[in-house]
Amino acid sequence: MAETIFVGGGGADYGSAQGLLLGYANRHGLIAGATGTGKTVTLQILAEGFSAAGVPVFLSDVKGDLAGLARAGSADFKLHEAFTARAATIGLSDYRYQSFPVTFWDLFGTAGHPVRTTVAEMGPLLISRLLDLTEAQEGIINICFRVADEQGLALLDLKDLQALLVWAGENARALSLRYGNVSGASIGAIQRRLLVLENQGGALLFGEPALDLADVMRQDDQGRGRINILAADRLMGSPRLYATFLLWLLSELFEELPEVGDPDKPKLVLFFDEAHLLFDDAPKALTDKVEQVARLIRSKGVGVYFVTQNPTDVPSDILGQLGNRVQHALRAFTARDQSDLRKAAQTYRDNPAFSTEQAIREVGVGEAVTSLLERKGVPGMVQRTLIRPPSSQLGPITDMQRAEVIAASPLRGKYETRLDRDSAHEILARRAEAAARDAARDAAGNAAREDAPREYSTGRRYAPGQTSTRRTPREPESFGDAMAKMVLKELKGTTGRRIVRGIFGTLFKAR
């Protein structure tokens, strides 16, 4: 197995061949550049390289172009001559067309296997981010998650969360005394946000069977890593839903995978296209957690690559952790663009042979300025590089071809049928029905007692409407008995049932 993924090379005006060392591929990366400069092709050839090395890949297909990874390129393609000429120029002697093992996923379940998680696994922080809640509304979501943990209420889909919010509204006074103010107005606002999310198709994300992370970390029978492609063209209509799902996936990998140190190659590589959506309007608390996960998840053997138009789309603390960089051309027509270009150039290790800032401005389509980690993790000197041509098909595939790939998938049938097991919605509905029956029975019993003669310890009978002035004294409950009941209640509730939550508020080892 090769130790590097060949990214590109040079010619008379370019530097030496550039390769991504697999041993440092989990130290994250960046693919940046203006629209139409070749970011998608760079993502495609990196996915091919990782797959060939046995590393599974997860990426989002925003424009539908990356589905071509499932099919081999063709000599009939209009760019065939340009591809073969580029291969010869950069010294890619064994260039050939081939397909790669692909698994298609789709939140809406039409362009791939359905992909789901549960409300509980998403956690209160990401749910609040998804719904764009205020601080007060986020507080109520946290209270609902706490109550669900204490009372053993499984939060699987949106109707579970909606039912729990209704319950919280009905018990707002008691909850406010314990956790802080729970207002009906805030609960109503959250319910409206949930309705909007449902109308956008977001309800399809929540439910069971939930995504098993092992299914995105598979290899085919030839030892090649499977390339998981999330159909995101329709999903981009709800950018907050798209960003929240990717952040959830990152957090789940962080929580579930064991520490592996510095492996010979990554266990999984994630490509986050349109990376700016992960951070646009994100609260600082969330950005800080993403930074923390990005810093620590490499020790789990996971590499994260952000794909965006401008490096400044990624927060500087996270950008500093991206060791492998492929920078396509940036346009600099305005003063702000020029400032961003200078900032981007300053993040590279200078090459005395040329100006990095000028090179980023001048590289053409299919060319890039690259800086890849060298031995001992040292950033490589920036180089102008001709990106290698892809071996798989460039561009989208037909619906029939996609259907053939899905039908041949080893996961066919596993996620297609939605499950609806007993959860918060059903439990709370049964409690409400039982309470209604008890209330009706108590009301009937009280009415019967009102109509019946009553007899007290004196032996005297009283007719309806008459009462005794004597009351049987009730023994006061001792302090010890009160404490015992409190401890028992706590053991049955909070302490006994509370679930430990991880770095994003998702469940930790508690699926």
CORVEN-V843643 format. One record per run of one state. SS is the DSSP state (~ for helix, > for strand, _ for the rest). FROM is the first residue (numbers start at 0). LEN is the number of residues. If there is no record, write none. Layout:
BEGIN
((SS | FROM | LEN) (SS | FROM | LEN))
END
This chain:
BEGIN
((_ | 0 | 3) (> | 3 | 6) (_ | 9 | 8) (> | 17 | 4) (~ | 21 | 6) (_ | 27 | 1) (> | 28 | 4) (_ | 32 | 6) (~ | 38 | 14) (_ | 52 | 3) (> | 55 | 6) (_ | 61 | 3) (~ | 64 | 6) (_ | 70 | 1) (> | 71 | 1) (_ | 72 | 7) (~ | 79 | 10) (_ | 89 | 12) (> | 101 | 5) (_ | 106 | 6) (> | 112 | 2) (_ | 114 | 2) (> | 116 | 1) (_ | 117 | 1) (~ | 118 | 13) (_ | 131 | 3) (~ | 134 | 17) (_ | 151 | 6) (~ | 157 | 13) (_ | 170 | 1) (~ | 171 | 8) (_ | 179 | 4) (~ | 183 | 16) (_ | 199 | 2) (~ | 201 | 4) (> | 205 | 1) (_ | 206 | 1) (> | 207 | 1) (_ | 208 | 4) (~ | 212 | 4) (_ | 216 | 2) (> | 218 | 1) (_ | 219 | 5) (> | 224 | 1) (_ | 225 | 1) (> | 226 | 5) (_ | 231 | 3) (~ | 234 | 22) (_ | 256 | 11) (> | 267 | 6) (_ | 273 | 2) (~ | 275 | 4) (_ | 279 | 4) (~ | 283 | 17) (_ | 300 | 1) (> | 301 | 7) (_ | 308 | 2) (~ | 310 | 3) (_ | 313 | 2) (~ | 315 | 4) (_ | 319 | 4) (> | 323 | 4) (_ | 327 | 7) (~ | 334 | 12) (_ | 346 | 9) (~ | 355 | 7) (_ | 362 | 4) (> | 366 | 5) (_ | 371 | 1) (> | 372 | 1) (_ | 373 | 1) (~ | 374 | 3) (_ | 377 | 1) (> | 378 | 1) (_ | 379 | 3) (> | 382 | 5) (_ | 387 | 4) (> | 391 | 1) (_ | 392 | 6) (~ | 398 | 9) (_ | 407 | 11) (> | 418 | 1) (_ | 419 | 4) (~ | 423 | 28) (_ | 451 | 2) (> | 453 | 2) (_ | 455 | 5) (> | 460 | 2) (_ | 462 | 16) (~ | 478 | 14) (_ | 492 | 1) (~ | 493 | 4) (_ | 497 | 3) (> | 500 | 1) (_ | 501 | 5) (> | 506 | 1) (_ | 507 | 4))
END
